[in-house]
């Protein structure tokens, strides 16, 4: 059998197994492929890195479990950077399914950087109403969150003493998978002139490039790729870089299969080869039809 027929009659189950292995193996045995840090991620890193120790950073984590693969590694990397710089973190979420994700990210980052809840950071919890909360923070955080996620009065939390509005906060870092970013830009950055960094999903990121040039955003982290760049800048190897290893390897394999399958198809057609593999046999990388039923 010629190589073209072998390629075009390749069992699709072999391809599924190959893609599965390409996804799993880099997660279990990281390849640590090189990552280039883009200017927008570098700007986000530099904005946080320029803050003085003891500064306050408000981090709204506005996403839910369906997006955690992209944004959870990003949240952990940003939190670790804040903790490593000895910044005080005020974490919150505007999504009802967000608290477990925020708790997990805070726990992982705080454990890695040896930080303590209520002393180095606080988790305010969930609050509904995008505009109400964002505008309310301009007047009083305690009016929106009289207690934190664990039921402790904010006045009894050491890290929150003397902090009650945007005036006491040096930076907002919004990590989001929705239009919440537009409201933070409109109210926090626009109305209250808060410095703002955005972390968003990859499909959202390009929509916010104009805000970088207008300086309404001081940095932008886009998707798992952006999170991997941030981890690279932090010199840590986290879930984002592992995920990019797997994603990159899968993309390479798919590209090779597409090229190989199409090359085999055109070579076979030029040679005048016919048969089930070309007329309608088992699907190969070129996407030929499956066996007739």
N, C-alpha and C positions, 0 to 999 in steps of 0.2 A: 504494500500500500504506500502511495506517495505521501510526502510530508503534508501536502495540501489537504489530502483526504483525512489524514490523521488529525489535523487541526480542525477542519470543518465538521468532523464527526465526534469531536471531543465531548464527553459526557458532561452536561451542565452541573452535575453533582460534584465533579472534580473542581470546577470553578468555585462553587459554594464553599467547599472545604478549604480551598486555597485562600479565599478571602477571609474565612473564619480564622485560619491560622495567622494570616497577616495582621489581623486585628488583635488577636489574643497574645501572640508571642511578644510584641514590643511592650505590651502592658505588664507582662510577667518578667521579661528580660529586656529592660530599656536599652534602646540603641543610642540615645543621647545625640540625635542629629543636631547640626549647628542651627542656631536661630539668630536671625538678624533683627535687631531692635529698630523699629521704625521711628521717625521723628515724633509722631503723635503720642506714642507710648513713652518715648523718652521724655517728652514734655510733661506727661502725667507723673512720671517718676520724679522728675526734677522739682515739680511743684510741691509734692509731699516732702521730698528730701530737703527742701529749702526752709521748711518750718522749724522754728526753734523748739527744743525740748520743752514739754509742758504745754504746748499749744493744743487747742481743741479741734478735733476733726469730726464732723457729723457725717455718718455713713448710712444713708438709707439703702437697704438691700431690697429692692422692689422686684422680686421674682419668686417663682414657685417651683415645685419639683420638676416640672416638664422642661425647665430651662437650666437646671442645675449643672448639667454636664459642661455648659459653656461658662456660666457665671460663678459657680461655687469655687473652682480653682482660682479665679480672678479675685474673689472676695478674700480668700485665704492669703493670697500673695499681698494684696493691698493692706490687709490687717497686720500681717507680719512686718511689713515695711513701717507702718505707723508705730507698732510696738517696739521695733528695733530702734526707732528714732526717739523713743520715750515720749510719744504724743499721747494725749488722752482721747479715747475714742468714745463717741456717743453713737451707738448703733440703734437702728429702728427698722421697721418695715411697714409698708402701706398695703400689703397683701395678706389676706387671712391665712394662707397656707405657708407663709414665709417664716414664722418664728422658729420652727425646728431647724431650718437651714441656717438661719442666722446664729442660733445657739451652737450648732455644729461647727460653723466657720470660726466663731469666736473661741470656742474651746480648743480647736486645733491650733489656731494662731497663738493664743495665749499660752498654751502648754509649750509650744516650740520656742517662744520668746520669754517665757518665765514671767508672765504678767498675771495680775489678780483682779477678779471682778470686783467692782465698786471702788477699787483703789486706782486701777489703771484704765478701766473702761466700764461702761454701763450699757445695758440692753433695755431700751425703753419698751420694746414689744410692738404689738400691732395696733394701728389706729386707722379707722376708715375715713375717707374723705380727703382726696388729694389736695385740693385747693385750700380747704379749711385748715388742715394741719400745716401746710407750707406757709400760709399767711399768718397763722397763729403763732408760729415760731418767731415771727418778727416782733411779737408783743411779749409772749411768755410761754416758754416750754412747759412750765408747770400747769398752765391752764389746759394744755392738750394732754399732758401725761402727769397727773398728780402722783402716780406711783409707777415704778418700773415693771417689767414683765413678771417679776417674782413677788410683787406686792409690797415692795419697800418704798416708803415715801422718799421722794427725791431729796428733800431736805435732810434726810438721814444718810444719804449716800455721799461719802467723802469727795469722790471725784466730781460731783455735781454742785458742790458748794460754790456760790458766786457765779454760777452759769445759769442763765435763764432766757437767753434769746440769741439771735444771730450776732448781736453785738459782741458776745463773749466767745464766738466761734471763729476760727481763722480760715477754715476750709470746709466745703461740702464735697463729698465724693459719692455720687449716685451710681449704684450698680443696678441696672434695670433691664427688663425685657419688654417694656411697654411704653406707652405715651407718657408715663410718669416723668420721663426725661424732659419732655416739652414743658411740663408744669414747673419742674425745678429750675429750668432755664428762665421761664417767664417770671416766676415769683422770687426764688432765692437769688438768682443772678441778676435778673432785670429790675425787680422792684427793690430788693434789699442790697444789691451790689455785692453779693457774696461770691468770692472766688469759687469756681465750680470745675470739677473734673468728672468726666462721664465714663462709665464702663457699660457697654451695651453688647447685645448679640451681634454676630458677624453680619447678619442680614440687615440690621438697623444702622450699623456704623457709618456707612456712606452718607446717610441722610443728615448726619451731624457734622460733616466736614466744614460746611460754611460757618458754623458756629466757632470753629477753631480760628478761622481767618478773622472773624469779627471780635475775637477774644472774649466771647461769652462763655466759651469753654477754654480752660487752660491746658487740657490734655484729654486724650480719647483712647480708651482701651477697647478694642473690638474683638469679641468672640474668644474662642479658645486660642487662636493664633496670637491675639493681643495678650492674653493671659500668659501664654508661653514666653512671649517677649518680656513681660514683666518679671516672670520667674528668672529668666536669663539675666535681666538687669540686676535682680536681687541676688544672683548667684546661688539659687536654690533649684532643686530638681523636684518639681511637684507633679500633680495630676495633669496639668495643662501640657507640660512638655512630654509626658508619657502619652497623652492623647494625640499630640501632634506627630509623635513617632509612628503610632499606629495609623493615623489618618494619611500621613505621607506615604507610608509603605503600601497601603491599599490603593492610593491614587496611582502610584507607579505601576502596580500590577495590573490595574484596570487599563491604563494607557498601553501597556505592553500587549495585553490580550486584544484590545481593539485594533492596534496596528497589525499584529500577527494575523488576526482573523480576517481583516480586510485584505491584507497582502495575499493570504492563501486563497481567498475567494477570487480575486482578480487574476492571479496566476492560473488557477484551475480553469477559469472561464476562457483565458487566452489559449490554453492548451487544448480546449475543447472537451475537457473532462466533464462527464455528467454522472448522475447517480443520486441516491437519496441524500447524500451530504449537501448537494447543491440544490436539488429540486425540492427538498422538503424533509430532509432527514433530521437527525438529532441536532439540536441547537449547538452552535459553536460560538466563539467570541464575536463573529461577525453578525450574530443575531438572526441566523436562519431559523426557519420554523421548526417546531418539534415534530415528532412522529405522528402520522395520521391516526385518528381514532376509529 
